[in-house]
Amino acid sequence: METWTYAQARAVKDTRPGRAVLTFRSAGPAGRGKLPLAGIGRFRYGVPLSKYLPRMASNMRLVLLGAPGSGKGTQAQRLRDQKGIPQVSSGDLLRDAVARGTDLGKRAKAAMDAGELVTDDIVLGLIRERLGRPDAAAGFILDGYPRNVAQAGALDALLSELGQPIDTVVLMNVDEKALVMRLTGRRTCPACGKVFNVYSSPSQKGDKCDNPEHGAEAPVLKQRDDDKEDVIANRLKVYNDQTAPLIEHYTARGVLKVVNADQPVDRVYADFVKVAV
């Protein structure tokens, strides 16, 4: 393989945070190629760029597992902001499709209005559409799907077809008693989706979102209906019955990593990044 030094390459940053494209120029047989970067912007003069290629060429395709309240969404948002890869939440995809009135959104709304579960083919269709956008080319963070082993199999088939197989599955592991406190304390901004917890990570503006983009019109934070005490016990039972077997499924495939999520948020994130990259 031909190598290049820093003097033979130039980094061109684009508009996405933490992303750049390194354009190689060479008169040799290797010619000219482009590789996406994720958070890599400095190179030592005189060091062959082949030293960096394994990191530069790697994608970050993640699935997050964990009981309700384990912190999947919070950690996914931080990794998204740092690495510039999208957080793909099945719930957010459904709400967005319904709001925009897409074909899949209309099918999902019809099912929900009838009191039925949204079928897997609809959710997989939404995931297919989302992963087809340019910002998902260097990776993605799947949050909230799959929820059972059957869905995992269907997801594997879809990702194989797209040429985007899962690299790592991360389990956010938390004691069940701590989960109950997290769930009852969780609050979400209805406008930007930022997540807070009145016990561990409250908003700097009390009961309003502290995201600077809202300015003086900060929305009041909301508690999800399924975060109330009378439904938490059932949510945890459903998780243990249906989703927990995914731990065994992904362990057998050799892609599962476990993070102790019963720590301060920054410590959890540091451990998360170690196993994710």
DOKE-606273 format. One record per residue: residue number from 1; residue in one letter; x negated, z negated, y negated of N, C-alpha, C, O in turn. Coordinates in steps of 0.2 Angstrom, whole numbers, always signed. Each point is the difference from the previous one (the first is absolute). Layout:
# DOKE-606273
ATOM  num  residuo   n.c1   n.c3   n.c2  ca.c1  ca.c3  ca.c2   c.c1   c.c3   c.c2   o.c1   o.c3   o.c2
ATOM  NUM        a      X      Z      Y      X      Z      Y      X      Z      Y      X      Z      Y
...
***
This chain:
# DOKE-606273
ATOM  num  residuo   n.c1   n.c3   n.c2  ca.c1  ca.c3  ca.c2   c.c1   c.c3   c.c2   o.c1   o.c3   o.c2
ATOM    1        m     -4     +0     +6     +4     +0     -6     -4     +0     -6     -5     -4     -1
ATOM    2        e     +6     +8     -4     -4     +0     -6     +2     -6     -4     +6     -2     +0
ATOM    3        t    -11     +0     -4     +1     -6     -4     -1     +2     -8     -3     +5     -1
ATOM    4        w     +6     -9     -3     +0     +1     -7     -2     -7     -3     +1     -5     +2
ATOM    5        t     -5     +6     -8     -1     -6     -4     +5     +0     -6     +3     +4     -1
ATOM    6        y     -4    -10     -2     +5     -1     -6     -1     +6     -5     +5     +2     -3
ATOM    7        a    -11     +0     +2     -2     +6     -5     +4     +6     +2     +0     +5     -4
ATOM    8        q     +2     -4    +11     +3     +6     +2     +7     +0     +0     +4     +4     +3
ATOM    9        a     -1     -9     -5     +8     -1     +0     +2     -3     -7     -4     -3     -4
ATOM   10        r    +11     +4     +3     +3     -3     -6     +6     -3     +2     +4     +3     +4
ATOM   11        a     -2     -9     -7     +6     -3     +2     +5     +1     -6     -1     +0     -6
ATOM   12        v     +7     +3     +8     +5     +1     -5     +6     -4     +2     +4     +0     +5
ATOM   13        k     -2     -5    -10     +5     -5     +1     +7     +4     -2     +0     +4     -4
ATOM   14        d     +5     -6     +8     +6     +3     -1     +5     -6     -3     -3     -5     -2
ATOM   15        t     +9     +6     +1     +5     -5     -3     +2     -5     +4     +3     -5     -3
ATOM   16        r     -5     +5     +9     +2     -6     +5     -5     -6     +0     -6     +2     +1
ATOM   17        p     +8     -8     -2     -5     -5     +0     -3     -1     +6     +2     +1     +6
ATOM   18        g     -9     -2     -6     -4     -1     +5     -1     +6     +5     -3     +0     +5
ATOM   19        r     +4     +6     -8     -1     +6     +4     -4     +5     -4     +0     +0     -6
ATOM   20        a     -4     +4     +9     -4     +5     -3     -1     +6     +5     +1     -1     +6
ATOM   21        v     -4     +6     -8     -2     +6     +5     -7     +1     -2     -2     +2     -5
ATOM   22        l     -2     -2    +11     -7     +2     -1     -1     +7     +2     +2     +1     +6
ATOM   23        t     -4     +3    -10     -1     +7     +1     -7     +2     +2     -5     -1     -4
ATOM   24        f     +3     +3    +10     -6     +1     +2     -2     +8     -1     +4     +4     +1
ATOM   25        r    -10     -3     -4     -2     +7     -1     -7     +1     +4     -4     -4     -1
ATOM   26        s     +4     +9     +5     -6     +1     +4     -1     +7     +1     +5     +4     +1
ATOM   27        a    -11     -1     -1     -1     +7     +1     -1     +1     +8     -1     +6     +2
ATOM   28        g     +1    -12     +2     -1     +1     +7     +6     +2     +4     +5     +1     -4
ATOM   29        p     -5     -1    +10     +6     +2     +4     +6     -5     +0     +5     +2     +1
ATOM   30        a     -7     -8     -3     +6     -5     -1     +5     +2     -6     +6     -2     +0
ATOM   31        g     -9     +6     -5     +4     +2     -5     +3     -5     -4     -3     -5     -2
ATOM   32        r    +10     +5     +0     +3     -4     -5     +6     -3     +3     +4     +3     +3
ATOM   33        g     -4    -10     -3     +6     -3     +2     +2     -6     -4     -3     -2     -4
ATOM   34        k     +9     -1     +5     +3     -5     -3     +2     -6     +4     +3     +1     +5
ATOM   35        l     -5     -7     -7     +3     -6     +4     +3     -5     -4     -3     -1     -6
ATOM   36        p     +9     -2     +8     +3     -5     -5     -4     -6     +1     -3     -2     +5
ATOM   37        l     +3     -2    -11     -3     -6     +0     +5     -6     -1     +5     +1     -3
ATOM   38        a     -7     -7     +5     +5     -5     -1     -5     -6     -2     -3     -4     +4
ATOM   39        g     +3     +3    -11     -4     -6     -3     -7     +1     +1     -4     -5     -1
ATOM   40        i     +1    +11     +2     -7     +1     +0     -2     +5     -6     +2     +5     -1
ATOM   41        g     -6     -8     -4     -1     +4     -6     -8     +0     -1     -2     +4     -5
ATOM   42        r     -2     -8     +8     -7     +0     -2     -4     +2     +6     +1     -2     +6
ATOM   43        f     -6     +6     -7     -5     +2     +5     -7     -1     -2     -2     +1     -6
ATOM   44        r     -2     -4    +10     -7     -1     -2     -4     +7     +0     +0     +4     +5
ATOM   45        y     -4     -3    -10     -4     +6     -1     -4     +1     +6     -4     -5     +2
ATOM   46        g     +3    +11     +1     -4     +2     +6     +2     -2     +6     -3     +1     +5
ATOM   47        v     +9     -5     -4     +2     -2     +7     +5     +6     +2     +4     +2     -3
ATOM   48        p     -6     +0     +9     +4     +6     +3     +8     -2     +0     +1     -6     +2
ATOM   49        l     +3    +10     -4     +7     -1     +0     +3     -1     +6     +6     -3     +1
ATOM   50        s     -9     +5     +5     +2     -1     +6     +1     -7     +2     +4     -2     +4
ATOM   51        k     -8     -2     -8     +1     -8     +1     +6     -2     -2     +3     -5     +3
ATOM   52        y     +1     +8     -7     +6     -2     -3     +6     +4     +4     +6     -3     -1
ATOM   53        l     -7     +8     +4     +5     +4     +3     +5     -3     +4     +6     +1     +0
ATOM   54        p     -8     -6     +5     +4     -3     +4     +6     -4     -4     +5     +0     +2
ATOM   55        r     -8     -3     -7     +5     -4     -4     +5     +4     -4     +6     -1     -1
ATOM   56        m     -9     +7     -2     +3     +4     -4     +6     +4     +3     +5     +1     -2
ATOM   57        a     -7     +1     +8     +5     +4     +4     +5     -4     +3     +5     +3     +3
ATOM   58        s     -5     -9     -2     +5     -4     +4     +6     -1     -5     +0     -1     -6
ATOM   59        n     +6     +1    +10     +6     -2     -3     +2     -7     +1     -3     -3     +4
ATOM   60        m     +8     +1     -7     +3     -7     +1     +7     +0     +2     +4     +0     -5
ATOM   61        r     -2     +1    +11     +7     +0     +2     +1     -6     +4     -2     -1     +5
ATOM   62        l     +7     -3     -9     +1     -7     +3     +7     -1     +1     +5     +3     -3
ATOM   63        v     -3     -7     +8     +6     -3     +1     +0     -8     -1     -5     -3     +3
ATOM   64        l     +9     +0     -6     +0     -7     -1     +6     -3     +4     +6     +2     +0
ATOM   65        l     -8     -7     +4     +5     -4     +4     +0     -7     -3     -5     -3     -3
ATOM   66        g    +10     -1     +4     +1     -7     -2     +7     -1     -1     +4     +4     -1
ATOM   67        a     -2    -11     +3     +6     -2     -1     +3     +0     -8     -5     +1     -4
ATOM   68        p    +11     -1     +3     +2     +0     -7     -3     -6     -4     +0     -5     +3
ATOM   69        g     -3     +7     -9     -3     -5     -4     -7     -1     +2     -3     -4     -3
ATOM   70        s     +0     +8     +7     -7     -1     +2     -5     +3     -5     -6     -1     +0
ATOM   71        g     +9     +5     -5     -4     +2     -6     -2     +7     +1     -5     +3     -3
ATOM   72        k     +8     +1     +7     -2     +7     +1     +1     +4     -6     -5     +4     -2
ATOM   73        g    +10     -5     -2     +1     +4     -6     -5     -1     -5     -2     +4     -4
ATOM   74        t     +1    -11     +3     -5     -2     -5     -7     +3     +1     -3     +3     -5
ATOM   75        q     +1     -4    +11     -7     +3     +2     +0     +7     -1     -5     +3     -2
ATOM   76        a    +10     +1     +5     +1     +7     -1     -1     +3     -7     -3     +4     -1
ATOM   77        q     +7     -8     -3     -1     +2     -7     -7     -1     -3     -2     +5     -4
ATOM   78        r     -1    -10     +5     -7     -1     -2     -5     +6     +3     -4     +2     -4
ATOM   79        l     +5     -1    +10     -4     +5     +3     +1     +7     -3     -4     +4     -1
ATOM   80        r    +11     -3     +0     +2     +7     -3     -3     +0     -7     -3     +6     -2
ATOM   81        d     +3    -11     -2     -3     +0     -7     -7     +1     +0     -3     +4     -4
ATOM   82        q     -1     -7     +9     -7     +0     +0     -3     +7     +3     -4     +3     -3
ATOM   83        k     +7     -1     +8     -2     +6     +4     +3     +7     -2     -2     +5     +2
ATOM   84        g     +8     -6     -5     +3     +6     -3     +4     +4     +6     +1     +6     +0
ATOM   85        i     +1    -10     +5     +4     +3     +6     +7     -3     +0     +1     -5     -2
ATOM   86        p     +4     +9     +3     +7     -2     -1     +2     -5     +5     -2     +0     +6
ATOM   87        q     +6     -5     -8     +4     -5     +4     +6     +4     +2     +4     +1     -4
ATOM   88        v     -3     +0    +11     +6     +3     +2     +5     -5     +3     -1     -2     +6
ATOM   89        s     +6     +0    -10     +5     -5     +3     +6     +3     +2     +3     +4     -4
ATOM   90        s     -1     -5    +10     +6     +4     +3     +6     -2     -5     +4     +4     -1
ATOM   91        g     -4    -11     -1     +6     -2     -4     +0     +4     -7     +5     +2     -2
ATOM   92        d    -11     -2     -1     +0     +4     -6     +1     +7     +0     +4     +3     -4
ATOM   93        l     -6     +0    +10     +2     +7     +1     +7     +1     +1     +3     +5     -3
ATOM   94        l     +1     -9     +6     +7     +1     +1     +3     -1     -7     +5     +4     -2
ATOM   95        r     -7     -9     -2     +4     -1     -6     -1     +5     -5     +4     +2     -4
ATOM   96        d    -11     +1     +4     -1     +6     -4     +4     +6     +2     +2     +4     -5
ATOM   97        a     -2     -3    +11     +4     +6     +3     +7     +0     -2     +3     +5     -2
ATOM   98        v     +0    -11     +3     +7     -1     -2     +1     +1     -7     +5     +3     -2
ATOM   99        a     -9     -6     -2     +1     +0     -8     -1     +8     -2     +3     +2     -5
ATOM  100        r     -7     +2     +8     -1     +7     -2     +5     +4     +3     +0     +6     -2
ATOM  101        g     +3     -8     +7     +6     +4     +3     -3     +6     +4     +3     +5     +1
ATOM  102        t     -9     -6     +3     -3     +5     +4     +5     +0     +6     +4     -4     +1
ATOM  103        d     -6     +9     +3     +4     +1     +6     -1     -6     +5     +5     -2     +3
ATOM  104        l    -11     +0     -2     -1     -6     +4     +3     -6     -3     +2     -4     +3
ATOM  105        g     -2     +4    -10     +3     -6     -3     +7     +0     +1     +3     -6     +0
ATOM  106        k     +0    +11     +0     +8     +1     +1     +1     -3     +7     +5     -3     +1
ATOM  107        r     -9     +5     +4     +2     -2     +6     -2     -7     +1     +4     -4     +4
ATOM  108        a     -9     +1     -7     -1     -7     +0     +6     -4     -3     +2     -5     +3
ATOM  109        k     +0     +7     -9     +5     -3     -3     +7     +0     +4     +3     -5     +0
ATOM  110        a     -2    +10     +3     +6     +1     +4     +0     -5     +6     +5     -4     +1
ATOM  111        a    -11     +3     +2     -1     -5     +5     +1     -7     -2     +3     -4     +3
ATOM  112        m     -6     +2     -9     +0     -6     -3     +7     -2     -2     +3     -6     +1
ATOM  113        d     +1    +11     -4     +7     -1     -2     +4     -2     +5     +5     -3     +0
ATOM  114        a     -6     +6     +6     +4     -1     +6     -2     -6     +4     +2     -2     +5
ATOM  115        g     -7     -2     -8     -3     -6     +3     -4     +1     +6     -1     -4     +5
ATOM  116        e     -2    +10     -4     -4     +2     +5     -8     +0     -2     -1     +0     -6
ATOM  117        l     -3     -1    +11     -7     +1     -1     -2     +7     -1     +3     +4     +2
ATOM  118        v     -8     -4     -7     -3     +7     -1     -4     +2     +6     -4     -3     +2
ATOM  119        t     +6     +9     +0     -4     +2     +6     -7     +2     -1     -2     +1     -5
ATOM  120        d     -2     -1    +11     -7     +1     -1     -2     +7     -2     -5     +1     -3
ATOM  121        d     +9     +3     +5     -1     +7     -2     +0     +1     -8     -4     +4     -3
ATOM  122        i     +8     -8     +0     +1     +0     -7     -7     -3     -3     -3     +3     -5
ATOM  123        v     +2     -9     +7     -6     -3     -3     -7     +4     +2     -4     +0     -5
ATOM  124        l     +4     +3    +11     -6     +4     +1     +0     +6     -4     -6     +2     -2
ATOM  125        g    +12     +1     +0     +0     +6     -4     -3     -2     -7     -3     +4     -4
ATOM  126        l     +5    -10     +1     -2     -3     -6     -8     -1     +0     -3     +2     -5
ATOM  127        i     +1     -5    +10     -7     -1     +1     -4     +7     +0     -5     +0     -3
ATOM  128        r     +8     +5     +7     -4     +6     +0     +0     +3     -7     -5     +3     -2
ATOM  129        e    +10     -3     -2     +0     +2     -7     -5     -3     -4     -4     +3     -4
ATOM  130        r     +4    -10     +5     -5     -4     -5     -7     +2     +2     -4     +0     -5
ATOM  131        l     +2     +0    +11     -7     +1     +2     -2     +7     -1     -6     +2     +0
ATOM  132        g    +11     +3     -2     -2     +7     -2     -2     +0     -7     -2     +6     -2
ATOM  133        r     +3    -11     -2     -2     +0     -7     -8     +0     +0     -3     -3     +4
ATOM  134        p     +0     +6    -10     -7     +0     +0     -4     -7     +0     -5     -1     +2
ATOM  135        d     +9     -4     -5     -4     -7     -1     +0     -3     +7     -4     -5     +1
ATOM  136        a     +7     +8     +4     -1     -3     +7     -5     +3     +4     -1     -1     +6
ATOM  137        a     -2     +6     -9     -5     +4     +4     -6     -4     +3     -3     +1     +5
ATOM  138        a     +1     -6    -10     -6     -5     +2     +2     -6     +4     -4     -4     +1
ATOM  139        g    +11     +3     +0     +2     -6     +4     +7     -2     -3     +2     +2     -5
ATOM  140        f     +0     -7     +9     +6     -4     -2     +1     -6     +3     -4     -2     +4
ATOM  141        i     +8     -2     -7     +2     -7     +3     +7     +0     +2     +4     -1     -5
ATOM  142        l     -2     +1    +11     +7     -1     +2     +2     -7     +1     -3     -4     +3
ATOM  143        d     +8     +2     -7     +2     -6     -1     +8     -1     +2     +4     +3     -4
ATOM  144        g     -2     -6    +10     +7     +0     +1     +2     +4     +6     +6     +0     +2
ATOM  145        y    -11     +4     +1     +2     +5     +5     -7     +1     +4     -5     +2     -4
ATOM  146        p     +5     -2    +10     +6     -1     +5     +2     -7     +1     -4     -5     -2
ATOM  147        r    +10     +4     +4     +3     -7     +1     +0     -2     +8     +2     -6     +1
ATOM  148        n     -3    +11     +3     +1     -1     +7     -5     +5     +4     -2     +5     -3
ATOM  149        v     +1     -6     +9     -4     +4     +4     +3     +7     +0     -4     +5     +0
ATOM  150        a    +10     -4     +1     +3     +7     +0     -2     +4     -6     -2     +6     +0
ATOM  151        q     +3    -10     -6     -2     +4     -6     -7     +1     -1     -2     +5     -3
ATOM  152        a     -2     -9     +6     -7     +1     +0     -2     +6     +4     -4     +4     -3
ATOM  153        g     +7     -2     +8     -1     +6     +4     +2     +6     -4     -4     +5     +0
ATOM  154        a    +10     -6     -3     +2     +6     -5     -5     +1     -5     -1     +6     -2
ATOM  155        l     -1    -11     -1     -5     +0     -6     -6     +4     +2     -3     +4     -3
ATOM  156        d     +0     -6     +9     -6     +2     +3     +1     +8     +0     -5     +4     -1
ATOM  157        a    +11     -2     +4     +1     +7     +1     +0     +4     -7     -3     +5     +0
ATOM  158        l     +6     -8     -5     +0     +3     -6     -7     +1     -3     -2     +5     -3
ATOM  159        l     -1    -11     +3     -7     +0     -3     -5     +5     +3     -4     +3     -3
ATOM  160        s     +5     -3    +10     -4     +5     +4     +1     +7     -2     -4     +4     -1
ATOM  161        e    +11     -2     +0     +2     +6     -3     -3     +2     -6     -2     +6     -2
ATOM  162        l     +2    -11     -3     -3     +1     -7     -7     +0     +0     -3     +1     -5
ATOM  163        g     -1     -3    +11     -7     -1     +0     -2     -6     -4     -6     +0     -3
ATOM  164        q    +10     -5     +2     -2     -6     -3     +1     -6     +4     +4     -5     -2
ATOM  165        p     -7     +4     +7     +1     -6     +5     -2     -6     -3     -4     -1     -5
ATOM  166        i     +6     -5     +7     -1     -6     -2     -7     -2     +1     -3     +1     +6
ATOM  167        d     -1     -4    -11     -6     -3     +1     +0     -7     +2     -4     -2     +5
ATOM  168        t     +8     -2     -9     +0     -7     +1     +7     -3     -1     +3     +2     -4
ATOM  169        v     -2     -7     +9     +7     -4     -1     -2     -7     -2     -4     -3     +4
ATOM  170        v     +6     +1     -9     -2     -7     -3     +6     -5     +1     +5     +2     -3
ATOM  171        l     -6     -7     +7     +5     -5     +0     -1     -6     -5     -5     -3     +1
ATOM  172        m    +10     +2     -5     -1     -6     -5     +3     -6     +4     +6     +0     +1
ATOM  173        n    -10     -5     +1     +2     -5     +5     +1     -6     -4     -4     -3     -4
ATOM  174        v    +11     +0     +4     +1     -6     -4     +5     -5     +4     +4     +3     +4
ATOM  175        d     -5     -9     -4     +4     -5     +3     +7     +0     -2     +1     +2     -6
ATOM  176        e     +4     -3    +10     +7     +2     -1     +2     -5     -6     +4     +2     -4
ATOM  177        k     -6     -8     +4     +2     -5     -5     -2     +2     -7     +4     +0     -5
ATOM  178        a    -10     +3     +5     -2     +2     -7     +4     +7     -2     +1     +1     -6
ATOM  179        l     +1     +2    +11     +4     +6     -1     +6     -1     -4     +2     +3     -5
ATOM  180        v     +1     -9     +7     +7     -2     -2     -1     -1     -8     +4     +2     -4
ATOM  181        m     -9     -6     +2     -1     -1     -7     -2     +6     -4     +2     +1     -5
ATOM  182        r     -6     +3     +8     -1     +7     -3     +6     +4     -2     +1     +2     -5
ATOM  183        l     +3     -2    +10     +6     +4     +0     +5     -3     -6     +3     +4     -4
ATOM  184        t     -2    -10     +5     +5     -3     -5     -3     +0     -7     +4     +0     -5
ATOM  185        g    -11     +0     +4     -2     +1     -7     -2     +7     -2     -2     +0     -6
ATOM  186        r     +3     +5    +10     -1     +6     -2     +4     +3     -6     +7     -1     +1
ATOM  187        r     -9     +4     -6     +4     +4     -5     -3     +7     -1     -6     +1     +0
ATOM  188        t    +10     +4     -2     -2     +6     -1     +2     +3     -6     +6     -1     -2
ATOM  189        c    -10     +5     -1     +2     +4     -6     +5     +6     +1     -3     +4     +4
ATOM  190        p     +9     -4     -6     +4     +6     +2     -2     +6     -3     +2     +6     +2
ATOM  191        a     -7     -6     -7     -2     +6     -3     -6     +3     +3     +0     +6     +1
ATOM  192        c     -5    -10     -1     -7     +3     +3     -1     -2     +7     -5     +3     +3
ATOM  193        g     +8     -8     +0     -1     -2     +7     -5     -5     +1     -1     -2     +5
ATOM  194        k     -2     -1    -11     -5     -5     +1     +3     -6     +3     +5     -2     -1
ATOM  195        v     -9     -1     +6     +2     -6     +4     -3     -6     -3     -6     +0     -1
ATOM  196        f    +10     -5     +0     -3     -7     -2     +3     -5     +5     +4     +1     +5
ATOM  197        n     -7     -7     -5     +2     -6     +4     +0     -6     -5     -5     -2     -3
ATOM  198        v    +11     -1     +3     +1     -6     -5     -5     -6     +2     -1     -4     -5
ATOM  199        y     -1     +4    +11     -5     -5     +2     -7     +1     +0     -4     -4     -3
ATOM  200        s     +2    +10     +5     -7     +2     +0     -3     +5     -5     -5     +0     -1
ATOM  201        s    +10     +5     -1     -3     +5     -5     +6     +2     -5     +3     +5     +0
ATOM  202        p     -1    -10     -4     +5     +1     -5     -2     +5     -5     -5     +1     -2
ATOM  203        s    +11     +2     -1     -1     +4     -6     -3     -4     -6     +2     -6     -1
ATOM  204        q     -6     +9     -3     -2     -4     -6     +5     +0     -5     -1     -4     -5
ATOM  205        k     +7     +7     +6     +5     +0     -5     +6     -4     +3     +6     +2     -2
ATOM  206        g     -7     -6     +7     +5     -4     +3     +5     +4     +4     -2     +2     +5
ATOM  207        d     +8     -1     -7     +5     +3     +5     +0     +8     -2     +5     +3     +2
ATOM  208        k    -10     -1     -6     +0     +7     -2     -6     +3     +3     -5     -3     +1
ATOM  209        c     +5    +10     +0     -6     +3     +2     -6     +0     -5     +2     +2     -6
ATOM  210        d     -8     -3     +8     -5     +0     -5     -4     +7     +0     -6     +0     -3
ATOM  211        n     +8     +5     +6     -3     +7     +0     +0     +2     -7     +5     +1     -3
ATOM  212        p    -11     +1     +0     -1     +1     -7     +4     +7     -2     +2     +1     -6
ATOM  213        e     +0     +3    +11     +3     +6     -1     +7     -1     -3     +3     +5     -3
ATOM  214        h     +0    -11     +4     +7     -1     -2     +0     -2     -7     +5     +0     -4
ATOM  215        g    -10     -2     +1     +0     -2     -7     +4     -6     -1     +0     -5     +4
ATOM  216        a     +4     +5    -10     +4     -6     -2     +7     +0     +5     +3     -5     -1
ATOM  217        e     -2    +11     +4     +6     +0     +4     -1     -1     +7     +2     +3     +5
ATOM  218        a     -6     -9     -3     -1     -1     +7     +6     -2     +4     +4     -4     -3
ATOM  219        p     -3     +7     +9     +6     -2     +3     +0     -7     +4     -5     -2     +1
ATOM  220        v    +11     +0     +0     +0     -7     +3     -1     +1     +8     +3     +5     +3
ATOM  221        l     -7     -9     +0     -2     +1     +7     +6     -2     +4     +4     -4     -2
ATOM  222        k     -3     +8     +8     +5     -1     +4     -2     -3     +7     -6     +1     +2
ATOM  223        q    +10     -5     +1     -1     -2     +7     +4     +4     +5     +6     +1     -1
ATOM  224        r     -9     +2     +6     +4     +4     +4     +5     -4     +4     -2     -6     +2
ATOM  225        d     +7     +9     +0     +5     -4     +4     -2     -2     +7     +1     -5     +2
ATOM  226        d     -6     +9     +1     -2     -2     +6     -6     -4     +0     -4     -2     +5
ATOM  227        d     +2     -1    -11     -5     -5     -1     +3     -7     -1     -3     -5     -1
ATOM  228        k    +10     +5     +2     +3     -7     -1     +0     -3     +7     +0     +3     +5
ATOM  229        e     +1    -10     -6     -1     -4     +6     +4     +1     +6     -1     +0     +6
ATOM  230        d     +8     +2     -8     +5     +1     +6     -2     +7     +4     +3     +0     +5
ATOM  231        v     -7     +4     -7     -2     +6     +4     -7     +0     +2     -1     +5     +4
ATOM  232        i     -3     -9     -6     -7     +0     +2     -1     -1     +7     -4     +3     +3
ATOM  233        a     +7     -8     +0     +0     -2     +7     +1     +7     +4     -3     +1     +5
ATOM  234        n     +9     +2     -7     +1     +6     +4     -5     +6     -1     -2     +3     +5
ATOM  235        r     -1     -3    -11     -5     +6     -1     -6     -2     +5     -3     +5     +3
ATOM  236        l     +1    -11     -3     -6     -2     +4     +2     +1     +8     -5     +2     +3
ATOM  237        k    +11     -3     -1     +2     +1     +7     -1     +7     +1     -2     +2     +6
ATOM  238        v     +5     +3    -10     +0     +7     +1     -8     +2     +0     -1     +4     +5
ATOM  239        y     -3     -7     -9     -7     +2     +0     -3     -1     +7     -4     +4     +3
ATOM  240        n     +5    -11     -1     -3     -2     +6     +2     +4     +6     -4     +2     +5
ATOM  241        d    +11     +0     -5     +2     +4     +6     -2     +7     +0     -1     +3     +5
ATOM  242        q     +1     +0    -11     -1     +7     +0     -7     +3     -3     -3     +4     +3
ATOM  243        t     +1     -8     -8     -7     +3     -3     -6     -3     +3     -5     +3     +1
ATOM  244        a     +5    -10     +1     -5     -3     +3     -3     +4     +6     -7     +0     +0
ATOM  245        p    +11     +3     +4     -4     +4     +6     -4     +6     -3     -4     +2     +4
ATOM  246        l     +4     +0    -10     -4     +5     -3     -7     -3     +0     -5     +4     +1
ATOM  247        i     +4    -11     -1     -7     -2     +0     -3     +1     +7     -6     +2     +0
ATOM  248        e     +9     -3     +5     -3     +2     +7     -1     +8     +0     -5     +2     +3
ATOM  249        h    +10     +2     -6     -1     +7     +1     -6     +2     -4     -4     +4     +3
ATOM  250        y     +3     -6     -9     -6     +2     -3     -6     -3     +2     -6     +3     -1
ATOM  251        t     +6     -9     +4     -6     -3     +3     -2     +4     +6     -6     +1     +0
ATOM  252        a    +10     +2     +4     -1     +4     +5     -4     +6     -2     -4     +3     +4
ATOM  253        r     +6     +0    -10     -3     +6     -2     -7     -1     -4     -3     +5     -1
ATOM  254        g     +2    -12     +0     -7     -1     -3     +0     +1     -7     -6     +0     -3
ATOM  255        v    +12     +0     -1     -1     +1     -7     +3     -6     -4     +0     +0     -6
ATOM  256        l     +2     -5     +9     +2     -6     -3     -5     -5     -3     -5     -1     +4
ATOM  257        k     +6     -1    -10     -5     -5     -3     +5     -5     -3     +5     +1     -3
ATOM  258        v     -7     -7     +3     +4     -6     -2     -3     -4     -6     -6     -1     +0
ATOM  259        v    +10     +0     -5     -2     -3     -6     +4     -7     +0     +6     +0     +0
ATOM  260        n    -10     -5     -2     +3     -7     -1     +3     +1     -7     -3     -1     -5
ATOM  261        a    +10     +2     +5     +3     +0     -7     +3     -6     -2     +3     +0     -5
ATOM  262        d     -5     -6     +8     +2     -6     -2     -6     -3     -4     -2     -6     +1
ATOM  263        q     +0     +9     -7     -5     -2     -4     +2     +2     -7     +5     +4     -1
ATOM  264        p     -9     -6     -4     +1     +3     -7     +0     +7     +0     -4     +4     +4
ATOM  265        v     +8     -1     -8     +1     +8     -1     -7     +3     +0     +0     +6     +3
ATOM  266        d     -4     -8     -7     -7     +4     -1     -4     +0     +6     -3     +5     +2
ATOM  267        r     +3    -11     +2     -3     +0     +6     +3     +4     +5     -4     +3     +4
ATOM  268        v    +10     -3     -3     +4     +5     +4     -2     +7     -1     -2     +4     +4
ATOM  269        y     +2     -2    -10     -2     +7     -2     -7     +2     +2     -1     +5     +2
ATOM  270        a     -4    -10     -3     -7     +1     +1     +0     +2     +8     -4     +4     +2
ATOM  271        d     +7     -8     +2     +0     +0     +7     +3     +7     +2     -2     +3     +5
ATOM  272        f     +8     -1     -8     +4     +6     +1     -5     +6     -1     +0     +4     +4
ATOM  273        v     -3     -4    -10     -5     +6     -1     -5     +0     +5     -2     +6     +2
ATOM  274        k     -1    -11     +0     -5     +0     +5     +2     +4     +7     -4     +4     +2
ATOM  275        v    +10     -5     +0     +2     +3     +6     +3     +7     -1     +1     +4     +4
ATOM  276        a     +1     -3    -10     +4     +6     -2     -5     +6     -1     +2     +6     +1
ATOM  277        v     -8     -7     -4     -4     +5     -2     -5     +1     +5     -5     +5     +0
***
